Amino acid sequence: MAEGNELYAVADFCLIPMGTGESSVAHYIAECQRILEKSGLQFKVRAGYGTNLEGPWSAVTKAIGDCHAAVHAKGAPRIATDIRIGTRVDRDIVPGTGNEGKVARVREILAKDGL
């Protein structure tokens, strides 16, 4: 759990600006990254259309909402966002290690197979 019994959220989201008249959305995604950097949350922008983000539930959802507001302010008239959020209460997650822990666990299993 996050501080104060708030759920700790490990999220993956893909924000898609629409109606911009441009084929590239890089400057919109850069604006979202600026917002995430200011949030203080752990995040990783992936080249494959998405961002991993983790922290207290309310901070994660606020950061995604703030990205929407910033991208609209940049001129995108519409935004579609796919969001997957996972939580767990069966063990403690050290803040900032949720996404990396998942990747490390899969690598550990593959290493046992010699992969």
C-alpha positions in Angstrom: 0.0 0.0 0.0 1.1 3.6 -0.6 1.3 6.1 2.2 -1.8 6.5 4.4 -3.4 3.2 3.2 -3.9 4.6 -0.3 -3.5 1.9 -3.0 -0.2 1.9 -4.8 -0.9 1.8 -8.5 1.3 0.4 -11.3 -0.1 1.8 -14.5 0.5 1.6 -18.2 -1.1 4.3 -20.4 -1.1 5.3 -24.0 -2.3 8.9 -24.7 -3.3 9.5 -28.3 -3.9 13.1 -29.5 -6.5 13.2 -32.3 -7.6 15.8 -34.8 -4.3 17.6 -34.9 -3.8 17.4 -38.6 -0.3 16.2 -38.1 1.1 12.7 -38.5 3.6 13.1 -35.7 2.5 13.5 -32.1 6.0 13.7 -30.6 5.6 17.3 -29.3 2.4 16.4 -27.6 4.0 13.4 -25.9 7.0 15.5 -24.9 4.5 17.9 -23.2 3.0 15.0 -21.3 6.5 13.9 -20.3 7.1 17.4 -18.9 4.0 16.9 -16.7 5.2 13.5 -15.5 8.6 14.9 -14.6 6.9 17.6 -12.4 4.7 15.0 -10.8 7.6 13.3 -9.0 6.3 9.9 -9.8 8.4 7.1 -11.2 7.7 6.8 -15.0 9.2 5.4 -18.2 8.2 6.6 -21.6 8.5 3.6 -24.0 9.2 3.8 -27.7 6.4 1.3 -28.3 3.4 3.6 -27.8 3.0 3.9 -24.0 4.3 5.0 -20.7 4.7 3.1 -17.4 3.8 5.1 -14.3 3.6 4.2 -10.7 2.8 5.8 -7.3 -0.2 6.4 -5.1 -3.5 5.9 -7.0 -4.6 9.5 -6.7 -1.3 10.8 -7.9 -1.2 8.5 -10.9 -4.7 9.3 -12.0 -4.0 13.0 -11.4 -0.9 12.9 -13.6 -2.7 11.2 -16.4 -5.5 13.9 -16.2 -2.8 16.6 -16.1 -1.3 15.2 -19.3 -4.7 15.4 -20.9 -5.1 19.1 -19.9 -1.6 19.9 -21.1 -2.0 18.2 -24.5 -5.3 19.9 -25.0 -3.6 23.2 -24.1 -1.0 22.4 -26.8 -3.9 22.3 -29.4 -5.1 18.8 -29.6 -8.9 19.0 -29.8 -9.4 15.3 -28.8 -7.5 12.7 -26.9 -8.1 9.0 -26.5 -6.2 7.2 -23.8 -5.9 3.5 -23.0 -5.1 2.9 -19.3 -4.3 -0.3 -17.5 -3.8 0.0 -13.7 -2.8 -2.8 -11.4 -2.8 -2.8 -7.6 -2.0 -5.4 -5.1 -2.4 -5.7 -1.3 -0.9 -9.1 -0.7 2.6 -7.7 -0.4 4.4 -4.3 0.0 5.8 -2.7 -3.1 8.8 -0.4 -2.5 7.7 2.9 -4.2 9.4 3.2 -7.6 10.0 -0.5 -8.0 6.7 -1.9 -9.3 7.3 -1.9 -13.0 11.0 -2.8 -12.7 10.2 -5.6 -10.3 7.8 -7.1 -12.8 10.4 -7.1 -15.6 13.1 -8.4 -13.3 10.9 -11.3 -12.2 10.3 -12.4 -15.9 14.0 -12.1 -16.6 14.7 -14.3 -13.6 12.4 -17.0 -14.9 13.8 -16.8 -18.4 17.4 -17.0 -17.0 16.5 -20.3 -15.3 15.5 -21.6 -18.8 18.9 -20.5 -20.2 17.3 -17.6 -22.2 
